[in-house]
């Protein structure tokens, strides 16, 4: 592999590893700890504020992996591009919708609790798919 390709592959591996580690840390440790250690209202407000920067940071890191993998491993770049798009959709579409439903649930609006639960489950499912996709790309890039 040529020098530039080696560097690009290294950047793609590092960015993918950062994305994977960030996702595992945020969803597996950080979020659950916040809800265990803080009062529910404080935890809700804190996590509401944390998700925007999380999605944005993860989109940037995944985007870096995408761009750097493109010349050397285009299939893995495609995986990371889809992950990046999902983070952006989560940040700018899903998160605002889920937050509106959360607020409606808190106000006691009819049907809002069920809609919020469905939206939250969809968001968690997308995040799980992203986690698996990043792991697949990372393993393919690193091996």
C-alpha positions as CSV (number, residue, x, y, z in Angstrom):
1,X,0.0,0.0,0.0
2,X,1.3,3.4,-0.9
3,X,2.2,6.0,1.8
4,X,-0.8,8.2,1.3
5,X,-3.1,5.2,1.3
6,X,-1.6,3.9,4.5
7,X,-2.1,7.3,6.2
8,X,-5.7,7.5,5.0
9,X,-6.4,4.0,6.2
10,X,-4.9,4.8,9.6
11,X,-7.2,7.9,9.9
12,X,-10.2,5.8,8.9
13,X,-9.4,3.2,11.5
14,X,-8.8,5.8,14.2
15,X,-12.0,7.7,13.4
16,X,-14.0,4.5,13.2
17,X,-12.6,3.3,16.5
18,X,-13.4,6.7,18.1
19,X,-16.9,6.5,16.8
20,X,-17.4,2.9,18.1
21,X,-15.8,3.8,21.5
22,X,-17.9,6.9,21.8
23,X,-21.1,5.1,21.0
24,X,-20.4,2.3,23.5
25,X,-19.4,4.8,26.2
26,X,-22.3,7.1,25.7
27,X,-25.1,4.6,25.4
28,X,-23.6,1.8,27.5
29,X,-22.2,3.7,30.4
30,X,-22.8,7.4,30.4
31,X,-26.5,7.6,29.8
32,X,-27.5,4.8,32.2
33,X,-25.3,6.3,34.9
34,X,-26.9,9.7,34.5
35,X,-30.3,8.2,35.0
36,X,-29.1,6.1,37.9
37,X,-27.3,8.9,39.8
38,X,-29.4,12.0,39.1
39,X,-32.9,13.0,39.9
40,X,-35.2,12.1,37.0
41,X,-36.0,15.7,36.1
42,X,-32.4,16.7,36.2
43,X,-31.3,13.6,34.2
44,X,-34.0,14.2,31.6
45,X,-32.9,17.8,31.1
46,X,-29.2,16.8,31.1
47,X,-29.6,14.1,28.5
48,X,-31.8,16.3,26.4
49,X,-28.9,18.7,26.2
50,X,-26.3,16.0,25.7
51,X,-27.9,14.3,22.7
52,X,-27.4,17.2,20.3
53,X,-23.6,17.5,20.7
54,X,-23.3,13.7,20.8
55,X,-25.0,13.3,17.4
56,X,-23.1,16.1,15.9
57,X,-19.7,14.9,17.2
58,X,-20.4,11.4,16.0
59,X,-21.5,12.6,12.6
60,X,-18.2,14.5,12.3
61,X,-16.1,11.6,13.4
62,X,-18.0,9.2,11.1
63,X,-17.7,11.7,8.3
64,X,-13.9,11.8,8.8
65,X,-13.9,7.9,8.6
66,X,-16.0,8.1,5.5
67,X,-13.8,10.6,3.6
68,X,-10.5,8.9,4.6
69,X,-11.7,5.4,3.8
70,X,-13.2,6.3,0.4
71,X,-9.9,6.0,-1.7
72,X,-8.7,2.8,0.1
73,X,-11.8,0.8,1.0
74,X,-14.9,2.2,-0.7
75,X,-17.4,-0.3,0.7
76,X,-16.4,0.6,4.3
77,X,-16.6,4.3,3.3
78,X,-20.2,3.6,2.1
79,X,-21.0,2.0,5.5
80,X,-19.6,5.0,7.3
81,X,-21.4,7.4,5.0
82,X,-24.7,5.7,6.0
83,X,-23.8,5.9,9.6
84,X,-22.9,9.6,9.2
85,X,-26.3,10.3,7.5
86,X,-28.1,8.5,10.3
87,X,-26.4,10.6,12.9
88,X,-27.3,13.8,11.0
89,X,-30.9,12.5,10.6
90,X,-31.0,11.7,14.3
91,X,-29.7,15.2,15.2
92,X,-31.9,17.2,12.9
93,X,-35.0,15.1,12.5
94,X,-35.5,12.4,15.1
95,X,-34.2,14.2,18.1
96,X,-36.5,17.3,17.7
97,X,-39.4,15.0,17.1
98,X,-38.7,12.9,20.1
99,X,-38.2,16.0,22.3
100,X,-41.6,17.4,21.2
101,X,-43.2,14.0,22.0
102,X,-41.4,14.0,25.4
103,X,-42.8,17.5,26.2
104,X,-46.3,16.4,25.1
105,X,-46.0,13.4,27.3
106,X,-45.0,15.6,30.2
107,X,-48.0,17.9,29.6
108,X,-50.2,14.8,29.7
109,X,-51.4,15.0,26.1
110,X,-53.5,12.1,25.0
111,X,-51.5,9.4,23.2
112,X,-48.2,11.2,23.6
113,X,-46.7,8.7,26.0
114,X,-47.2,5.9,23.6
115,X,-45.8,8.0,20.7
116,X,-42.8,9.0,22.7
117,X,-42.1,5.4,23.6
118,X,-42.3,4.3,19.9
119,X,-40.0,7.2,18.8
120,X,-37.5,6.5,21.6
121,X,-37.4,2.8,20.6
122,X,-36.9,3.7,17.0
123,X,-34.0,6.0,17.9
124,X,-32.4,3.3,20.1
125,X,-32.8,0.8,17.3
126,X,-31.2,3.1,14.7
127,X,-28.3,3.7,17.2
128,X,-27.9,-0.1,17.6
129,X,-27.8,-0.6,13.9
130,X,-25.2,2.2,13.6
131,X,-23.1,0.6,16.4
132,X,-23.1,-2.8,14.5
133,X,-22.3,-1.0,11.2
134,X,-19.4,0.9,12.7
135,X,-18.0,-2.3,14.2
136,X,-18.2,-4.1,10.9
137,X,-16.5,-1.2,9.1
138,X,-13.9,-0.9,11.8
139,X,-13.0,-4.6,11.7
140,X,-12.8,-4.6,7.9
141,X,-10.6,-1.5,7.9
142,X,-8.3,-2.7,10.7
143,X,-7.8,-6.3,9.4
